[in-house]
Amino acid sequence: MNRASGKTGLSSRGVWGLAILIGAAVIMTVIAALPFYWHGANSAALAEAQTELRFIEAKLKSANGNRRAGLTIADNIDQLFIQATTSGLGQASLQQILGRIAEENHMVIERAQPLDIEQRGNLAVLRLEIESSGSIEGLRGYLHAIETGLPLIFVNRAKISAAESGDGNPSDRLTVALQVEAYSWWDATP
């Protein structure tokens, strides 16, 4: 090495050797870090699986503690369905039921729009879009009566907004748009 000339003193073979040593050190570092990365990925999946297992165990314990009698052939399930001889009559009956429930809860039905009927044999899935208005107490009673009464009626979608008064301010009345679904079943085709 010549200090007077300012050169580092590494020959081309020395630089090559130093590059190999640095490369080997980088490769060894990556190899040493791989088990930690792999363990981290596996521990996250393991924690998720354990959470799911705890959830399933809790559901099983709940189901075992809740020994309710299942349906038997003697049970009358007709009350769960809208009674009609055709799907069209079932749709009309659904409208009538919802009108009665609205009236009982001081709600006003402004529009009732039948939607497509899905029919499979003697079973029809009846869908209806209803717009109504009333107070918050009336709406609470209306929705409660729909979802807990018989026949079974399900609310698939609800949009609730405050109705406007004549001066442009919100009023105490609510406007409600519901999409409901019920089932109609009959013994024989007419």
Secondary structure, 3 states (H helix, E strand, C coil): CCCCCCCCCCCHHHHHHHHHHHHHHHHHHHHHHHHHHHHHHHHHHHHHHHHHHHHHHHHHHHHHHCCCCCCCCCCCCHHHCECCCCHHHHHHHHHHHHHHHHHHCCCEEEEEEECCCEEECCEEEEEEEEEEEECHHHHHHHHHHHHHCCCCEEEEEEEEEEEECCCCCEEEEEEEEEEEEEEEECCCCC
